[in-house]
Amino acid sequence: MSVKNNIDVKKTAKQNPSLSNIYRTIQKKLNQVENSMQDFSGSPNPLISEINSYIFKKKGKRIRPALVLLSSRLFDYKGHEDILMCSLVEALHVASLIHDDIIDNSNLRRGEKTVHAKWGPNITVLLGDYLYIKTIGRSLLSSNPQVIRILSDTSAEMIDGELFEYYMTGNLDIEEDQYLEIINKKTAALFSTSCLLGGILGDASEKEKTDLAAFGTYLGMSFQIIDDILDYKGDEKTIGKPVLSDMAEGRITLPLIYTLNNSSPLDRRNINKFIANPDKEKGLKQKILSVIQSNRALEYSYQKAEDYSLKAKNIIQNFAESDHRKALSLISDYILVRNK
């Protein structure tokens, strides 16, 4: 399947329900997660309370909490600790986005000003740190001693990925394997952890937990590659930020890596000029976009995302058939056709 093959993409979309349908069996639990997130974000400190209210007022896809819930229900989990696990993985996700926006100097996320744009970098750094530390602290409430170590290791891995990405900013010689390492740490690690925590709650076997972690990793890889594709072909109003934002921030993602390896010296010079000074070289934006959209870079990247999605679907078939297994499989389909 390729990005330009609209017939195939639409066919997949018809087979893939909306998130609301995928979440049908866990929607009541997700509503409880929303309430838990509000409690989690509360603080007697008026500034923290104000910023957290701004951050959590707009619901995201909540894919990570959904992975916790659905994974635990593969084993018919009936307890209440799943709400805690869901709030922890979502808080880690939000903390990572806050730090990400500072590093990338991003002003928009989901169509609204970032915390960095509204309150400045100093306060934003502290708030991101606050959420990370509070998350690790709340993990002590878990009855399972593994949880704090897992979340601590995942946090460190995500930060490692962020630092590596920052180190590679603007480097046109970045290799595909290095890019994959970055997104594995930055994004896929938390997807993997979300599924693993569900397995731990469900008292899964070691083999089952290993499979769930791998499922989450492949799912996260697919998710991030699609996210990077949308920077070149998404609708600005839908994705909530200008097209080519990643490139303007010096972020070298898979479509651009493919282009750099398969383009003319002139195209490479234009890309370099734009990344070096995106405000001054705005005239190059459409030229670069046209090259990337016409040289199979998006098709190549989409195929990579689809390959990871297929690996995820193959792994989840190892578990007993159920509505929850079907929902997990459908999430991998949803990721491939999402537009934001």
N, C-alpha and C positions, 0 to 999 in steps of 0.2 A: 504494500500500500504506500502511496506517496502523497505528499501534501497537495500537489497540484491535481491529483486525481480526486476531484470533488465527489464523483459518484461513489467511490469506495468509502470515503470519509462519511458521507451522508448515510450510506448503508449501515456503517458501524454505529452512527448516532441513533438510527432508528431502533437498533437492537439494544441500545443503552438507555435506561431510564434516567430521569433527573436524580440529583442527590436526595431530594425529598422522598422519592420512591425507594432508592437504595437504603435510606435510613429508616424505612417504615417500621421495621421490627425493633428499633432502638430509639425511636424519636422521644419517647417519654424520658428515657435515661439522659438523652442529650439535653432535654429541657432542664433536668436537674443539674447537669454540668454547667449550663448557663448561670443558674442560680449560685452554684458553687464558685464560679469565676467572679461573680459580683462580690461574694464574701471574701474571696481571695484578694481581690484588688482593693478592698476597703482599708482605710488607715486613718488614725486620729490626726495625722499630719495633713493639713489642708492642701498643700501643694501635691503630695503624692496622691491624695484622694481625687483631686481635680484632674491630674494627668491620667490616672488609671481609668477614671470615668470616660475620658475622651478616647482612650485606647480601646476599651472593651464595649463601647456603645454600639459599634458596628460589628455584627456577627460575621465571622469568616466562614470558610467551608467546614471547619471543624473535622477535617479528615483524620487528624491524629487521634483525637478522642474517639472518633468512630472506629478506628482500627483497634483501639484498646477494647472497646465494648464488643465488637464483632468477634475479635480473636478469643476473648474470654468465653463467649457463648458457643464457640465450637465445642466447648467442654461442659456446656450447660451450667455455667457459673451462675450462682443465685445470690451472692453476697452483695455488700454495699461499698466495698473498698474501691470498686471500679470508678466511682465518681471522683474519689481522691486522685487516682492514677490519671484520669482524664484531665483534671484541672492542672496537674503537675506537668504533663507533656505539653498542654496548650500554653501554660505560662512560660515554659522554656522556649517554645516557638516564638511567642511574642517578644521575649527578652532578646532573642537572636535577631529579630527584625529591627528592633530599636537600635541595637549596636550596628547592624548592617547599614541602616540609613545614615548613621553618623559617618561611617567609613566611606560610603559612596557619596556623601553630601547630597542625598536625595531629598527633594522637597515634597514629593507626592507619593502616596501609597493608597491604593484602592480609591483614587480620585479625591483624596483629602490630604491636607497638610500633614506631614510627618511630625512626630514629637520633636525631632531635631529642628524642623522649620518653625515650630510654634514657640518652643521654650529654649532653644539654643543647645549647643553641644555639651556644655558642662553639666547642666541639669539632666540631659538625656543620658549621658554616660552613667551618671549616678543611679538613675532610675533603672537602666538595664541591669546594672550590678545588683540593685536592690531586688529585682525580680528573680535573678539567678539565685541569689543567696536565700531568698525567702522560699523558693521552690525546693532547694536542697534541704532547708530546715523543715519544711512541711513533710518531706518524704520520711522523716523520722516517725511520723504518725502511722506509717504502714506497719502491718503485723509481720511483713516479710523482710528479713534483714538484707536480702539481696538488693532491694529497691534503691536504697541510698547509694550503693556502690554503682549500680547501673546508671542512675541519673547523673551521678558525678562524672563517671567516665564519658557518658554521652555529651555532657556539657563541655568537657575538656576537648572532645573530638570536634565538636561544632566550632569552638573557638579556634582550634588548630586549623580547620578548614578555612575559616574567615581570615586568619593571618596569612595562610598560604596564598589565598586569592589576592589579598592586598599586596603581598610581595610580588605577585605576577602581574599586577595592574599595569596595563599599557605595554606589556611585553609581547610583541608580535611573533616571537619565536616559541611561544607556549605550545606544548605538544598535547595531542588529544588525551593521552594517558594522564597527564598532569591535570587537565580539566576534569576528567572523570574522577580522579582522586579528590579534587576539591569538592565536587558536588556530592560525592559519597559521604564525605565528612560533614559538610554544611547542611545538607538536606536529608540524604538517605539514612543517616545515622538515627535521626529522631523518628522517622517512619519505622525503621527496624526496631527501635526500642519500644515504640507504641505497641507493636504486634507482640513483642517478647513479653511485655508486662501483662498483656491479655492472657498469654499462655501461662505465666506464673500464677495469675489469679485463678485460672482454671485447673491448676495442678497438672499441667501437661508433662509428658515425659521429656527427657533431654532431647531426644530426636525430634519430637514435635516442636519444642522451643527453638531448636536450631532451624527447622523448616520455617517457622513463623518469622524468625529474625531475617532469614534470607528472602522470604516473600516481601517483607517490609523494605528491605534494601533495594530489591529490584523495582518495587513500586515507587520508591523515592527517587531513584535514578530516572525513571520514566517521567515522573512529575516535573523534575527540575529541567530536563531537556525540553519538554513541552513549554515550560515557563520561558526558557531562553529563546525558543522559536517565536513565541508570541511577541517578543521585543522587536521582531522584524516584520511580522505580518498581522499582528493584532490590531483591533480597533482601539484608538486612544481613549475613547469614552468608556469602553467596556473594560479594558485592562487597568484604567485609572492612572496612566502615566504616558508621557509622549513616547512614540516609537523611536527606537535607537537610544533609549535612555541608558541601557547597559553599556553600549559602545561609548557614549559620551562620557561615562564615568570611568572608562578605561578597562571595563570588564570584558575579557576575551572569552566568548562562549563558543559552543560547538559550531553553529553556522558560520561564525567569523573565522574560526580555525580552518574549517574546510575551504572557505573562500581564500584565505591567505595561502593555502597550499595549492590552490588551483586557479590562480588569477594572474593577470599580467603585471609587470613591474609598475605600470602606471596606476592600476587599481590599488596595489599595495602602498604606493606613495600617497595616494589620496586617503586611504584608510589611516595611515600614519599621521598625516596632517590633521585629519579630523579629530583623532583621539588626542593629539597633542594640544589642540586648541579648538574644541567644539563650538564655542561661542563665536569665534572669529571665522571659522570655516563652515558656517551653516549651509553655504551654497553647495557643498559637497554631499550633503546628507542624502538628497534624492538620488544622486549618481551612485553612491555606495549601496543604497537600498535597492536600486534597480539591479545592480550586479549580483547581490546576494539572493534576490528573488528570482533571478534568471539562470543561475549557474549550478542548480541542483543542490545547493547548500542546505536548503530547507528540507528537500526530499531526503537527503542523506541523514540529516539530524532526526527527522521524523522516523526513519527506518530504525535508527538506534533506539529511540524511545519505544517503538513498537516491539523491538527485540526484547527489551527489558520487561515490557508488559507481558509478553508471551511467557517469559521465564517465570514471572510471578504467578500467572494463571496456571502454569504446569505444576508449580509447587503446591498451590492451594488445593489442587485436585487430590493430594495425598490424604486429605482429611475427609471424614464422613460427610456424605451429602446432607445438606440442610439449607434452610433459608439464609443462615448467616454465612455459610460458605459461598453461596450464590452471590450474596451482597458484596463480599470481599472480592470475588472475581469481577463483578460489575464495576467496582471502583477502578480497577485497572483499565476497563473500557472507557469509563467516564474521563479519566485522565487524558486519554488520547484525543478526545474530541472537545475538550473544554475550550472555552474562548476567553477565560480570564482566570 
